[in-house]
Amino acid sequence: GKKPLVVVLHGCNQNAAVISEESGWNTLADAYNFIAIYPQQKVLNNPNRCFNWFMKGDNRIDKGEVASVHSMIKFMNKNYSIDTSKIFIYGLSAGAAMSMAALSCYPDLFNAAAILAGGPYMMLNNPAKAISMMNNPRNFTDQELLESVLVQHKTELKKRPKVIVLHGNDDPL
């Protein structure tokens, strides 16, 4: 039958192999019969291998890195037996912030997400502002967060995926 899909995005200075090993998603996929995929950032795109979640050219519908993640999901849907009602995204740090970008750009695609030590969608637009916010975080209103998503969509969202956000005090990036 059709299988759920989990998209797993690594943090800075990591790669797909590291997050695969450290997160345990492959063990869970084998035990519970789902597929996990691991998009990986290139050093060419970011010297620290961080997903560029803060860059306008990488975090808008059908642009840059978020479009690349979207194309990987479309590839999986086309070439594997995926249950499209059970597509999930999980990210750590910069991967969590890019997961928020994917959710914000393609909310109809995802069932739910787990955001671990990530950042808000589209509140920053360059590396200096991103680092500044990580060092001196501020709370955004629900309205600010919602408006950052709705600005890209011509109509009210049909679907709002479930999201769990976990954040500690020891995530430097």
DSSP file with accessible surface (Angstrom, degrees, kcal/mol):
  #  RESIDUE AA STRUCTURE BP1 BP2  ACC     N-H-->O    O-->H-N    N-H-->O    O-->H-N    TCO  KAPPA ALPHA  PHI   PSI    X-CA   Y-CA   Z-CA
    1    1 A G              0   0  108      0, 0.0     2,-0.2     0, 0.0    80,-0.1   0.000 360.0 360.0 360.0-178.8    0.0    0.0    0.0
    2    2 A K        -     0   0  142     80,-0.1    80,-0.3    78,-0.0    79,-0.0  -0.468 360.0-144.3 -74.5 144.5    0.9    3.6    0.0
    3    3 A K  E     -a   82   0A  71     78,-3.1    80,-2.7    -2,-0.2    31,-0.2  -0.847  13.6-113.0-113.4 146.2    3.4    4.8    2.6
    4    4 A P  E     -     0   0A  31      0, 0.0    31,-2.5     0, 0.0     2,-0.4  -0.306  31.3-138.7 -64.3 159.2    3.7    8.0    4.6
    5    5 A L  E     -ab  87  35A   0     81,-2.2    83,-2.9    78,-0.3     2,-0.5  -0.986  12.9-165.4-126.2 132.2    6.7   10.3    3.8
    6    6 A V  E     -ab  88  36A   8     29,-2.9    31,-2.5    -2,-0.4     2,-0.5  -0.983   8.1-155.4-117.4 123.8    8.8   12.2    6.3
    7    7 A V  E     -ab  89  37A   0     81,-2.6    83,-2.9    -2,-0.5     2,-0.5  -0.878  12.6-162.4 -96.7 124.3   11.1   14.9    5.0
    8    8 A V  E     -a   90   0A   0     29,-2.8     2,-0.5    -2,-0.5    83,-0.2  -0.943   3.8-165.8-117.1 118.5   14.1   15.4    7.4
    9    9 A L  E     -a   91   0A   0     81,-2.8    83,-2.0    -2,-0.5    86,-0.1  -0.914  13.7-140.1-110.0 125.6   16.1   18.6    7.2
   10   10 A H        -     0   0    0     29,-0.6    41,-0.3    -2,-0.5    85,-0.1  -0.200  15.3-116.3 -77.2 167.5   19.5   18.8    9.0
   11   11 A G    >   -     0   0    2      1,-0.2     3,-1.3    83,-0.2    82,-0.1  -0.273  50.2 -57.8 -92.1-177.6   21.0   21.7   10.9
   12   12 A a  T 3  S+     0   0   22    161,-0.4    37,-0.2     1,-0.3    -1,-0.2  -0.278 122.9  16.7 -61.6 148.6   24.1   23.8   10.2
   13   13 A N  T 3  S+     0   0   92     35,-3.6    -1,-0.3     1,-0.2     2,-0.2   0.690 111.0  99.0  58.3  20.9   27.4   22.0   10.0
   14   14 A Q    <   -     0   0   26     -3,-1.3     2,-0.3    35,-0.3    -1,-0.2  -0.700  54.7-158.6-117.9 178.5   25.5   18.7    9.5
   15   15 A N     >  -     0   0   46     -2,-0.2     4,-2.2    -3,-0.1     5,-0.3  -0.868  41.4 -85.1-145.9-178.3   24.6   16.7    6.5
   16   16 A A  H  > S+     0   0   16     -2,-0.3     4,-2.4     1,-0.2     5,-0.2   0.898 124.4  52.7 -60.5 -41.3   22.0   14.1    5.6
   17   17 A A  H  > S+     0   0   68      1,-0.2     4,-2.3     2,-0.2    -1,-0.2   0.915 109.5  49.2 -63.0 -41.4   24.1   11.2    6.9
   18   18 A V  H  > S+     0   0   47      2,-0.2     4,-3.0     1,-0.2     5,-0.3   0.953 114.4  42.4 -65.0 -49.9   24.5   12.9   10.3
   19   19 A I  H  X S+     0   0    3     -4,-2.2     4,-2.4     1,-0.2     6,-0.4   0.886 112.5  55.6 -69.1 -31.4   20.9   13.7   10.9
   20   20 A S  H  X S+     0   0   22     -4,-2.4     4,-1.2    -5,-0.3     6,-0.5   0.955 114.6  39.1 -60.6 -48.0   19.8   10.3    9.6
   21   21 A E  H  < S+     0   0  164     -4,-2.3    -2,-0.2    -5,-0.2    -1,-0.2   0.932 120.8  43.2 -68.4 -44.9   22.1    8.6   12.2
   22   22 A E  H  < S+     0   0  136     -4,-3.0    -1,-0.2    -5,-0.2    -2,-0.2   0.789 114.8  47.7 -76.4 -27.9   21.4   11.0   15.1
   23   23 A S  H  < S-     0   0   31     -4,-2.4    -1,-0.2    -5,-0.3    -2,-0.2   0.752  92.3-138.1 -86.8 -26.2   17.6   11.3   14.7
   24   24 A G     X  +     0   0   24     -4,-1.2     4,-2.1    -5,-0.3     3,-0.2   0.594  56.3 137.7  80.4  11.2   16.8    7.6   14.3
   25   25 A W  H  >  +     0   0   48     -6,-0.4     4,-2.9    -5,-0.3     5,-0.2   0.862  67.8  54.7 -62.2 -35.2   14.3    8.2   11.5
   26   26 A N  H  > S+     0   0   68     -6,-0.5     4,-2.4     2,-0.2    -1,-0.2   0.914 107.9  49.3 -65.8 -39.8   15.5    5.2    9.4
   27   27 A T  H  > S+     0   0  105     -3,-0.2     4,-2.2     2,-0.2    -1,-0.2   0.932 114.1  46.1 -62.2 -44.0   14.9    2.9   12.3
   28   28 A L  H  X S+     0   0   71     -4,-2.1     4,-2.8     2,-0.2    -2,-0.2   0.906 110.3  53.7 -64.8 -40.6   11.4    4.3   12.8
   29   29 A A  H  X>S+     0   0    7     -4,-2.9     5,-1.4     1,-0.2     4,-1.0   0.908 111.1  45.9 -61.4 -41.8   10.7    4.1    9.1
   30   30 A D  H  <5S+     0   0  143     -4,-2.4     3,-0.3     1,-0.2    -1,-0.2   0.913 116.4  45.2 -66.0 -42.0   11.6    0.4    9.0
   31   31 A A  H  <5S+     0   0   70     -4,-2.2    -2,-0.2     1,-0.2    -1,-0.2   0.855 124.6  31.2 -71.1 -35.1    9.6   -0.3   12.1
   32   32 A Y  H  <5S-     0   0  170     -4,-2.8    -1,-0.2    -5,-0.2    -2,-0.2   0.240 106.8-115.6-114.5  11.8    6.5    1.7   11.1
   33   33 A N  T  <5 +     0   0   99     -4,-1.0     2,-0.3    -3,-0.3    -3,-0.2   0.925  68.2 123.4  59.8  55.1    6.6    1.3    7.3
   34   34 A F      < -     0   0   29     -5,-1.4     2,-0.4   -31,-0.2   -29,-0.2  -0.857  57.5-113.7-132.9 172.2    7.1    4.8    6.1
   35   35 A I  E     -b    5   0A  37    -31,-2.5   -29,-2.9    -2,-0.3     2,-0.4  -0.918  21.9-162.9-110.3 134.5    9.8    6.5    3.9
   36   36 A A  E     -b    6   0A  18     -2,-0.4     2,-0.3   -31,-0.2   -29,-0.2  -0.955   5.7-168.6-114.2 134.7   12.2    9.2    5.1
   37   37 A I  E     -b    7   0A  25    -31,-2.5   -29,-2.8    -2,-0.4    36,-0.0  -0.925   8.7-153.3-121.3 153.8   14.1   11.4    2.8
   38   38 A Y        -     0   0   44     -2,-0.3   -22,-0.1   -31,-0.2   -29,-0.1  -0.762   3.9-160.7-131.1  82.9   17.0   13.7    3.7
   39   39 A P        -     0   0    4      0, 0.0   -29,-0.6     0, 0.0     2,-0.4  -0.372  19.3-150.6 -57.7 145.2   17.6   16.8    1.5
   40   40 A Q        -     0   0  105    -31,-0.1     2,-0.2   -25,-0.1   -25,-0.1  -0.985   7.0-130.3-129.6 133.0   21.1   18.0    2.0
   41   41 A Q        -     0   0    6     -2,-0.4     2,-0.3     8,-0.3   -25,-0.1  -0.480  23.7-131.1 -75.0 147.4   22.6   21.5    1.8
   42   42 A K    >>  -     0   0  134     -2,-0.2     4,-1.6     1,-0.1     3,-0.8  -0.780  11.2-130.8 -98.6 145.3   25.7   22.1   -0.4
   43   43 A V  T 34 S+     0   0   83     -2,-0.3     6,-0.2     1,-0.2    -1,-0.1   0.858 109.8  64.2 -59.5 -32.0   28.7   24.0    0.9
   44   44 A L  T 34 S+     0   0  159      1,-0.2    -1,-0.2     3,-0.1    -3,-0.0   0.870 106.3  42.1 -60.3 -35.6   28.5   25.9   -2.4
   45   45 A N  T <4 S+     0   0   78     -3,-0.8    -1,-0.2     1,-0.3    -2,-0.2   0.793 137.3   4.5 -81.1 -32.1   25.1   27.3   -1.3
   46   46 A N    ><  -     0   0   17     -4,-1.6     3,-2.7     1,-0.1    -1,-0.3  -0.856  64.3-142.3-156.6 118.7   26.2   28.0    2.3
   47   47 A P  T 3  S+     0   0  102      0, 0.0    -4,-0.1     0, 0.0    -3,-0.1   0.760 106.9  46.7 -57.9 -26.1   29.7   27.5    3.7
   48   48 A N  T 3  S-     0   0   81      2,-0.1   -35,-3.6    -6,-0.1   -34,-0.3   0.280 114.2-117.4 -95.9   9.4   28.3   26.2    7.0
   49   49 A R    <   +     0   0   73     -3,-2.7     2,-0.3     1,-0.2   -35,-0.3   0.770  63.6 151.2  58.3  28.4   25.8   23.9    5.2
   50   50 A a        -     0   0   11    -38,-0.1    -1,-0.2    -7,-0.1     2,-0.2  -0.707  53.7-113.1 -82.5 139.8   22.9   25.8    6.7
   51   51 A F        -     0   0    8     -2,-0.3     2,-1.7   -41,-0.3     3,-0.2  -0.522  29.3-121.3 -65.3 141.4   19.7   25.9    4.8
   52   52 A N    >   +     0   0   14      1,-0.2     3,-1.6    -2,-0.2     6,-0.2  -0.345  54.2 152.5 -86.9  60.3   19.2   29.5    3.7
   53   53 A W  T 3   +     0   0   18     -2,-1.7    69,-0.4     1,-0.3    -1,-0.2   0.690  69.5  53.9 -63.6 -19.5   15.8   29.9    5.4
   54   54 A F  T 3  S+     0   0   15     -3,-0.2     2,-0.5    67,-0.1    -1,-0.3   0.484  86.1  98.3 -96.2  -5.1   16.3   33.6    5.8
   55   55 A M    X>  -     0   0   67     -3,-1.6     3,-2.3     1,-0.1     4,-1.0  -0.760  66.9-143.5 -95.7 127.8   17.0   34.4    2.1
   56   56 A K  T 34 S+     0   0  138     -2,-0.5     3,-0.5    69,-0.4     4,-0.3   0.834 102.1  55.6 -55.2 -35.9   14.2   35.8   -0.1
   57   57 A G  T 34 S+     0   0   49      1,-0.2    -1,-0.3     2,-0.1    -5,-0.0   0.555 115.5  38.2 -76.0  -4.9   15.5   33.8   -3.1
   58   58 A D  T <4 S+     0   0   31     -3,-2.3     8,-1.7     6,-0.2    -1,-0.2   0.432 113.5  49.2-122.4  -4.4   15.3   30.5   -1.1
   59   59 A N  S  < S+     0   0    0     -4,-1.0     2,-0.3    -3,-0.5    -2,-0.1   0.141  85.7  92.6-129.5  23.8   12.2   30.8    1.0
   60   60 A R  S >  S-     0   0   49     -4,-0.3     3,-2.2     3,-0.2     7,-0.2  -0.839  90.2 -72.6-114.7 156.9    9.4   31.8   -1.3
   61   61 A I  T 3  S-     0   0   47     -2,-0.3    -1,-0.1     1,-0.3     3,-0.1  -0.170 117.8  -3.2 -48.8 126.9    7.0   29.7   -3.3
   62   62 A D  T 3  S+     0   0  105      1,-0.2     2,-0.4    -4,-0.1    -1,-0.3   0.714 108.3 120.2  60.1  29.0    8.8   28.0   -6.2
   63   63 A K  S X> S-     0   0  119     -3,-2.2     4,-1.5    -5,-0.1     3,-0.7  -0.972  71.4 -52.6-125.0 136.6   12.1   29.8   -5.4
   64   64 A G  H 3> S+     0   0   43     -2,-0.4     4,-1.8     1,-0.2    -6,-0.2   0.032 113.6   0.7  51.0-133.3   15.5   28.4   -4.5
   65   65 A E  H 3> S+     0   0   14      1,-0.2     4,-2.3     2,-0.2    -1,-0.2   0.849 130.6  52.7 -65.4 -39.0   16.0   25.9   -1.7
   66   66 A V  H <> S+     0   0    1     -8,-1.7     4,-2.3    -3,-0.7    -1,-0.2   0.903 110.3  50.3 -66.5 -34.1   12.3   25.6   -0.6
   67   67 A A  H  X S+     0   0   23     -4,-1.5     4,-2.7    -7,-0.2    -2,-0.2   0.870 107.4  54.9 -67.9 -34.0   11.4   24.8   -4.2
   68   68 A S  H  X S+     0   0   53     -4,-1.8     4,-1.9     2,-0.2    -2,-0.2   0.928 108.6  46.9 -64.4 -44.4   14.2   22.2   -4.3
   69   69 A V  H  X S+     0   0    3     -4,-2.3     4,-1.9     1,-0.2    -2,-0.2   0.938 112.5  51.2 -61.1 -44.4   12.6   20.5   -1.2
   70   70 A H  H  X S+     0   0   29     -4,-2.3     4,-2.5     1,-0.2    -2,-0.2   0.911 107.6  52.1 -60.1 -41.8    9.2   20.7   -2.9
   71   71 A S  H  X S+     0   0   59     -4,-2.7     4,-2.4     1,-0.2    -1,-0.2   0.853 105.9  54.8 -66.7 -32.0   10.6   19.1   -6.0
   72   72 A M  H  X S+     0   0   63     -4,-1.9     4,-2.2     2,-0.2    -1,-0.2   0.904 109.0  47.8 -65.4 -39.5   12.0   16.2   -4.0
   73   73 A I  H  X S+     0   0    0     -4,-1.9     4,-2.7     2,-0.2    -2,-0.2   0.923 111.1  50.3 -67.0 -43.1    8.6   15.6   -2.5
   74   74 A K  H  X S+     0   0  111     -4,-2.5     4,-2.1     1,-0.2    -2,-0.2   0.908 109.5  52.1 -60.8 -40.4    7.0   15.7   -6.0
   75   75 A F  H  X S+     0   0  114     -4,-2.4     4,-2.5     2,-0.2    -1,-0.2   0.922 110.1  48.0 -59.9 -46.3    9.6   13.2   -7.2
   76   76 A M  H  X S+     0   0   18     -4,-2.2     4,-2.1     1,-0.2    -2,-0.2   0.922 111.2  50.8 -62.1 -42.6    8.8   10.9   -4.4
   77   77 A N  H  < S+     0   0   48     -4,-2.7     5,-0.4     1,-0.2    -1,-0.2   0.876 115.3  43.2 -62.0 -37.6    5.0   11.2   -5.1
   78   78 A K  H  < S+     0   0  177     -4,-2.1    -1,-0.2    -5,-0.2    -2,-0.2   0.860 124.3  32.0 -76.6 -36.5    5.6   10.4   -8.8
   79   79 A N  H  < S+     0   0   84     -4,-2.5     2,-0.3    -5,-0.2    -2,-0.2   0.526 117.3  45.1-106.2  -8.2    8.0    7.5   -8.4
   80   80 A Y  S  < S-     0   0  124     -4,-2.1     2,-1.7    -5,-0.2   -78,-0.0  -0.911  89.7 -99.6-133.0 162.5    7.0    5.8   -5.1
   81   81 A S        +     0   0   63     -2,-0.3   -78,-3.1   -80,-0.1     2,-0.4  -0.611  56.5 171.0 -84.8  84.4    3.8    4.8   -3.6
   82   82 A I  E     -a    3   0A   4     -2,-1.7     2,-1.1    -5,-0.4   -80,-0.1  -0.817  38.4-132.6-101.7 135.5    3.3    7.7   -1.2
   83   83 A D  E >   -     0   0A  36    -80,-2.7     3,-2.4    -2,-0.4   -78,-0.3  -0.751  20.6-161.0 -81.3 101.2    0.2    8.4    0.8
   84   84 A T  E 3  S+     0   0A  86     -2,-1.1     3,-0.4     1,-0.3    -1,-0.2   0.632  86.3  62.7 -68.3  -9.2   -0.1   12.1    0.0
   85   85 A S  E 3  S+     0   0A  65      1,-0.2    -1,-0.3    -3,-0.0    -2,-0.0   0.497 102.5  54.1 -87.6  -2.8   -2.4   12.7    3.0
   86   86 A K  E <   +     0   0A  96     -3,-2.4   -81,-2.2   -83,-0.1     2,-0.5  -0.456  69.1 136.1-130.7  59.5    0.5   11.7    5.2
   87   87 A I  E     -a    5   0A   0     -3,-0.4    24,-3.6    22,-0.3    25,-0.8  -0.941  28.7-179.5-107.8 126.3    3.5   13.9    4.3
   88   88 A F  E     -ac   6 112A  60    -83,-2.9   -81,-2.6    -2,-0.5     2,-0.4  -0.857  16.3-150.8-123.7 156.7    5.4   15.2    7.3
   89   89 A I  E     -ac   7 113A   2     23,-1.5    25,-2.1    -2,-0.3     2,-0.4  -0.994  10.5-176.7-133.1 140.1    8.4   17.5    7.7
   90   90 A Y  E     +ac   8 114A  39    -83,-2.9   -81,-2.8    -2,-0.4     2,-0.3  -0.998   9.0 177.0-134.2 131.4   10.9   17.5   10.5
   91   91 A G  E     -ac   9 115A   0     23,-2.1    25,-2.4    -2,-0.4     2,-0.5  -0.993  20.5-148.6-142.2 151.5   13.8   19.9   10.9
   92   92 A L  E >   - c   0 116A  50    -83,-2.0     3,-2.3    -2,-0.3    25,-0.2  -0.972  65.4 -45.8-117.7 125.8   16.6   20.7   13.3
   93   93 A S  T 3> S+     0   0   10     23,-3.0     4,-2.3    -2,-0.5     3,-0.4  -0.279 138.2   9.6  57.9-119.1   17.9   24.3   13.7
   94   94 A A  H 3> S+     0   0    2     79,-0.5     4,-2.3     1,-0.3    -1,-0.3   0.869 134.5  54.7 -60.3 -32.0   18.4   25.8   10.2
   95   95 A G  H <> S+     0   0    0     -3,-2.3     4,-1.8     2,-0.2    -2,-0.3   0.846 106.3  51.4 -67.4 -32.0   16.6   22.7    8.9
   96   96 A A  H  > S+     0   0    0     -3,-0.4     4,-2.0    20,-0.3    -2,-0.2   0.910 109.5  48.9 -69.1 -42.5   13.7   23.6   11.2
   97   97 A A  H  X S+     0   0    4     -4,-2.3     4,-1.7     1,-0.2    -2,-0.2   0.902 112.2  48.6 -64.8 -38.1   13.5   27.1   10.0
   98   98 A M  H  X S+     0   0    0     -4,-2.3     4,-2.6     2,-0.2    -1,-0.2   0.855 106.6  57.4 -69.8 -31.3   13.6   25.8    6.4
   99   99 A S  H  X S+     0   0    0     -4,-1.8     4,-2.8     2,-0.2    -2,-0.2   0.910 104.6  51.8 -61.9 -39.5   10.8   23.4    7.4
  100  100 A M  H  X S+     0   0   41     -4,-2.0     4,-2.4     2,-0.2    -2,-0.2   0.890 108.5  51.3 -63.3 -38.0    8.8   26.4    8.4
  101  101 A A  H  X S+     0   0    0     -4,-1.7     4,-2.5     2,-0.2     5,-0.2   0.934 110.5  48.1 -63.7 -44.8    9.4   27.9    5.0
  102  102 A A  H  X S+     0   0    2     -4,-2.6     4,-2.6     1,-0.2    -2,-0.2   0.930 113.2  47.6 -62.0 -44.0    8.2   24.7    3.3
  103  103 A L  H  < S+     0   0   10     -4,-2.8    -1,-0.2     1,-0.2    -2,-0.2   0.894 113.8  48.0 -61.2 -40.4    5.1   24.6    5.5
  104  104 A S  H  < S+     0   0    7     -4,-2.4    -2,-0.2    -5,-0.2    -1,-0.2   0.856 117.2  40.9 -72.0 -35.1    4.4   28.3    4.8
  105  105 A C  H  < S+     0   0    4     -4,-2.5    -2,-0.2     1,-0.2    -1,-0.2   0.843 131.1  23.6 -79.6 -36.4    4.9   28.0    1.0
  106  106 A Y    >X  +     0   0   23     -4,-2.6     3,-1.6    -5,-0.2     4,-0.8  -0.431  67.2 153.4-130.0  57.2    3.1   24.7    0.6
  107  107 A P  G >4 S+     0   0    6      0, 0.0     3,-0.5     0, 0.0    -1,-0.1   0.830  73.2  60.2 -61.6 -28.9    0.7   24.2    3.5
  108  108 A D  G 34 S+     0   0   84      1,-0.2    52,-0.1    -3,-0.1    -5,-0.1   0.695  99.4  59.9 -70.6 -16.9   -1.7   22.0    1.4
  109  109 A L  G <4 S+     0   0   30     -3,-1.6     2,-0.3    -6,-0.1   -22,-0.3   0.827  96.0  67.7 -78.9 -33.4    1.2   19.5    1.0
  110  110 A F    <<  -     0   0    1     -4,-0.8   -22,-0.2    -3,-0.5     3,-0.1  -0.680  50.5-166.6-103.1 146.0    1.9   18.7    4.6
  111  111 A N  S    S-     0   0   39    -24,-3.6    51,-1.7     1,-0.3     2,-0.3   0.877  76.7 -25.4 -85.0 -44.9   -0.1   16.9    7.3
  112  112 A A  E     -cd  88 162A  19    -25,-0.8   -23,-1.5    49,-0.2    -1,-0.3  -0.971  56.4-145.2-163.1 169.3    2.1   18.0   10.2
  113  113 A A  E     -cd  89 163A   7     49,-1.9    51,-2.2    -2,-0.3     2,-0.5  -0.984   8.8-147.6-145.1 153.4    5.6   19.2   11.2
  114  114 A A  E     -cd  90 164A  23    -25,-2.1   -23,-2.1    -2,-0.3     2,-0.6  -0.995  17.6-167.2-121.0 120.9    8.1   19.0   14.0
  115  115 A I  E     -cd  91 165A   4     49,-3.0    51,-3.1    -2,-0.5     2,-0.6  -0.944   3.2-171.5-112.5 113.0   10.2   22.1   14.4
  116  116 A L  E    S-cd  92 166A  38    -25,-2.4   -23,-3.0    -2,-0.6   -20,-0.3  -0.922  71.2 -23.6-112.3 110.1   13.2   21.7   16.7
  117  117 A A  S    S+     0   0   13     49,-3.6   -20,-0.2    -2,-0.6    -1,-0.2   0.909 100.7 140.8  59.8  47.3   15.2   24.8   17.5
  118  118 A G        -     0   0   24     48,-0.3   -24,-0.1   -22,-0.2    -1,-0.1  -0.261  44.0-118.1-104.7-165.9   14.0   26.7   14.4
  119  119 A G        -     0   0   14    -26,-0.3   -19,-0.1   -25,-0.1    -1,-0.0  -0.849  33.7 -81.8-133.0 169.2   13.0   30.2   13.7
  120  120 A P    >   -     0   0   26      0, 0.0     3,-0.7     0, 0.0     2,-0.3  -0.318  52.5 -96.9 -72.2 156.0    9.9   32.0   12.4
  121  121 A Y  T 3  S-     0   0    7      1,-0.2    27,-0.1   -21,-0.1   -67,-0.1  -0.551  91.2 -14.7 -78.1 131.3    9.1   32.2    8.7
  122  122 A M  T 3  S+     0   0   36    -69,-0.4    -1,-0.2    -2,-0.3   -68,-0.1   0.662  90.6 121.1  58.6  25.6   10.1   35.3    6.7
  123  123 A M  S <  S+     0   0   46     -3,-0.7     2,-0.3     1,-0.0    -1,-0.1   0.565  75.8  38.5 -90.2  -8.0   10.8   37.6    9.6
  124  124 A L        -     0   0   23     -4,-0.2    -2,-0.1   -71,-0.1    -1,-0.0  -0.950  56.5-169.1-137.9 158.7   14.4   38.1    8.5
  125  125 A N        +     0   0   87     -2,-0.3   -69,-0.4     1,-0.2     3,-0.1   0.265  65.9  38.1-139.1  15.3   16.1   38.5    5.1
  126  126 A N  S  > S-     0   0   51    -71,-0.1     4,-2.1     1,-0.1    -1,-0.2  -0.986  79.8-105.9-158.9 162.5   19.8   38.2    5.5
  127  127 A P  H  > S+     0   0   66      0, 0.0     4,-2.7     0, 0.0     5,-0.3   0.875 115.2  54.7 -60.4 -39.1   22.4   36.2    7.5
  128  128 A A  H  > S+     0   0   73      1,-0.2     4,-2.5     2,-0.2     5,-0.2   0.929 110.6  45.3 -62.6 -43.7   23.3   39.1    9.9
  129  129 A K  H  > S+     0   0  105      2,-0.2     4,-2.5     1,-0.2    -1,-0.2   0.881 112.1  53.2 -66.3 -36.4   19.7   39.6   10.9
  130  130 A A  H  X S+     0   0    2     -4,-2.1     4,-2.2     2,-0.2    -2,-0.2   0.945 111.5  44.3 -64.0 -46.1   19.3   35.8   11.4
  131  131 A I  H  X S+     0   0   81     -4,-2.7     4,-2.2     1,-0.2     5,-0.2   0.923 112.4  53.1 -65.3 -41.0   22.3   35.6   13.7
  132  132 A S  H  X S+     0   0   65     -4,-2.5     4,-2.1    -5,-0.3    -1,-0.2   0.927 110.0  47.4 -59.6 -44.2   21.2   38.7   15.6
  133  133 A M  H  < S+     0   0   24     -4,-2.5    -1,-0.2     1,-0.2    -2,-0.2   0.888 109.7  53.0 -67.1 -36.0   17.7   37.2   16.2
  134  134 A M  H  < S+     0   0   59     -4,-2.2    -1,-0.2     1,-0.2    -2,-0.2   0.891 114.9  41.6 -65.9 -35.7   19.2   33.9   17.3
  135  135 A N  H  < S+     0   0  105     -4,-2.2    -1,-0.2     1,-0.3    -2,-0.2   0.770 131.6  25.2 -79.9 -28.3   21.4   35.7   19.8
  136  136 A N  S  < S-     0   0  119     -4,-2.1    -1,-0.3    -5,-0.2    -2,-0.2  -0.606  86.4-166.7-134.4  73.1   18.6   38.1   20.9
  137  137 A P        -     0   0  102      0, 0.0     2,-0.3     0, 0.0    -3,-0.1  -0.191   2.7-167.1 -65.2 152.2   15.3   36.4   20.2
  138  138 A R        -     0   0  132     -5,-0.0     2,-0.3     0, 0.0    -2,-0.0  -0.968  22.8-112.3-133.8 154.8   12.0   38.3   20.2
  139  139 A N        -     0   0  154     -2,-0.3     2,-0.3     0, 0.0     0, 0.0  -0.686  26.0-151.6 -85.9 139.3    8.4   37.1   20.3
  140  140 A F        -     0   0   32     -2,-0.3     2,-0.1     1,-0.0   -17,-0.0  -0.829  22.4-110.7-104.8 149.1    6.3   37.8   17.2
  141  141 A T     >  -     0   0   77     -2,-0.3     4,-2.3     1,-0.1     5,-0.2  -0.377  26.1-113.8 -73.0 159.1    2.6   38.2   17.5
  142  142 A D  H  > S+     0   0  141      1,-0.2     4,-2.6     2,-0.2     5,-0.2   0.895 119.6  54.1 -57.5 -38.7    0.3   35.6   16.0
  143  143 A Q  H  > S+     0   0  107      2,-0.2     4,-2.8     1,-0.2    -1,-0.2   0.915 106.7  49.7 -64.9 -42.6   -0.8   38.2   13.5
  144  144 A E  H  > S+     0   0   64      2,-0.2     4,-1.7     1,-0.2    -1,-0.2   0.931 113.3  47.0 -60.3 -44.5    2.8   38.9   12.4
  145  145 A L  H  X S+     0   0   60     -4,-2.3     4,-0.9     2,-0.2    -2,-0.2   0.917 114.2  46.4 -65.7 -42.1    3.4   35.2   11.9
  146  146 A L  H >X S+     0   0   48     -4,-2.6     4,-2.8     1,-0.2     3,-0.9   0.924 109.6  53.8 -67.5 -43.2    0.2   34.6   10.0
  147  147 A E  H 3X S+     0   0  105     -4,-2.8     4,-2.0     1,-0.3    -1,-0.2   0.862 101.3  59.8 -61.2 -34.8    0.7   37.6    7.7
  148  148 A S  H 3< S+     0   0   12     -4,-1.7    -1,-0.3    -5,-0.2     4,-0.2   0.826 112.9  39.3 -64.1 -27.8    4.2   36.4    6.7
  149  149 A V  H X< S+     0   0   22     -4,-0.9     3,-1.4    -3,-0.9     4,-0.5   0.916 114.3  51.0 -83.8 -48.0    2.5   33.3    5.4
  150  150 A L  H >< S+     0   0   41     -4,-2.8     3,-1.2     1,-0.3    -2,-0.2   0.767  91.7  76.6 -65.9 -24.9   -0.6   34.8    3.8
  151  151 A V  T 3< S+     0   0  106     -4,-2.0    -1,-0.3     1,-0.3    -2,-0.1   0.805  99.1  45.1 -57.7 -27.1    1.4   37.4    1.9
  152  152 A Q  T <  S+     0   0   36     -3,-1.4     2,-0.4    -4,-0.2    -1,-0.3   0.652 102.1  75.5 -89.1 -17.6    2.4   34.7   -0.6
  153  153 A H    <   -     0   0   43     -3,-1.2     4,-0.1    -4,-0.5   -48,-0.0  -0.835  66.4-150.8-104.6 134.8   -1.1   33.1   -1.0
  154  154 A K  S    S+     0   0  201     -2,-0.4     2,-0.3     2,-0.1    -1,-0.1   0.713  81.6  27.5 -76.0 -21.6   -3.8   34.8   -3.0
  155  155 A T  S    S-     0   0  102      1,-0.1     3,-0.1    -5,-0.0    -2,-0.0  -0.822 103.3 -70.0-131.4 172.5   -6.6   33.3   -0.9
  156  156 A E        -     0   0  113     -2,-0.3     2,-0.1     1,-0.1    -1,-0.1  -0.309  66.5 -92.3 -59.9 145.4   -7.1   32.1    2.6
  157  157 A L        -     0   0   26      1,-0.2    -1,-0.1    -4,-0.1     3,-0.1  -0.430  26.5-154.5 -64.9 134.0   -5.3   28.9    3.3
  158  158 A K  S    S+     0   0  178      1,-0.2     2,-0.4    -2,-0.1    -1,-0.2   0.813  81.6  26.0 -73.6 -32.7   -7.3   25.8    2.7
  159  159 A K        -     0   0   68     -3,-0.0    -1,-0.2     2,-0.0   -50,-0.1  -0.991  57.6-165.3-137.3 140.6   -5.2   23.8    5.1
  160  160 A R        -     0   0  137     -2,-0.4     3,-0.1    -3,-0.1   -52,-0.1  -0.920  28.3-138.1-124.0 102.7   -3.1   24.7    8.2
  161  161 A P        -     0   0   24      0, 0.0   -49,-0.2     0, 0.0     2,-0.2  -0.181  23.3-103.1 -60.6 151.5   -0.9   21.7    9.0
  162  162 A K  E     -d  112   0A 139    -51,-1.7   -49,-1.9   -52,-0.1     2,-0.4  -0.523  43.0-167.6 -71.4 141.3   -0.4   20.7   12.7
  163  163 A V  E     -d  113   0A  67    -51,-0.2     2,-0.5    -2,-0.2   -49,-0.2  -0.999  17.5-163.4-137.6 134.4    3.0   21.9   14.1
  164  164 A I  E     -d  114   0A  93    -51,-2.2   -49,-3.0    -2,-0.4     2,-0.5  -0.968  13.6-162.1-113.0 132.8    4.9   21.1   17.2
  165  165 A V  E     -d  115   0A  95     -2,-0.5     2,-0.4   -51,-0.2   -49,-0.2  -0.977   9.3-179.7-118.4 125.0    7.7   23.5   18.1
  166  166 A L  E     +d  116   0A  91    -51,-3.1   -49,-3.6    -2,-0.5     2,-0.3  -0.988   7.5 167.4-123.4 133.6   10.4   22.5   20.5
  167  167 A H        -     0   0  118     -2,-0.4     2,-0.2   -51,-0.2    -2,-0.0  -0.981  10.0-172.2-149.4 135.8   13.2   24.9   21.5
  168  168 A G        -     0   0   42     -2,-0.3     3,-0.3     1,-0.0    -2,-0.0  -0.420  36.7-106.8-112.3-170.5   15.9   24.8   24.2
  169  169 A N  S    S+     0   0  165      1,-0.2    -2,-0.0    -2,-0.2    -1,-0.0   0.465 104.0  65.9 -97.4  -3.1   18.4   27.3   25.5
  170  170 A D        +     0   0  154      1,-0.0    -1,-0.2     2,-0.0    -3,-0.0   0.066  63.7 110.9-113.0  24.1   21.5   25.6   24.0
  171  171 A D        -     0   0   53     -3,-0.3    -1,-0.0     1,-0.2   -54,-0.0  -0.835  38.1-179.3-100.6 100.4   21.1   25.9   20.3
  172  172 A P              0   0   99      0, 0.0    -1,-0.2     0, 0.0   -38,-0.0   0.802 360.0 360.0 -71.5 -29.3   23.7   28.4   19.0
  173  173 A L              0   0   63   -161,-0.1   -79,-0.5   -39,-0.0  -161,-0.4  -0.134 360.0 360.0-137.3 360.0   22.6   28.2   15.3
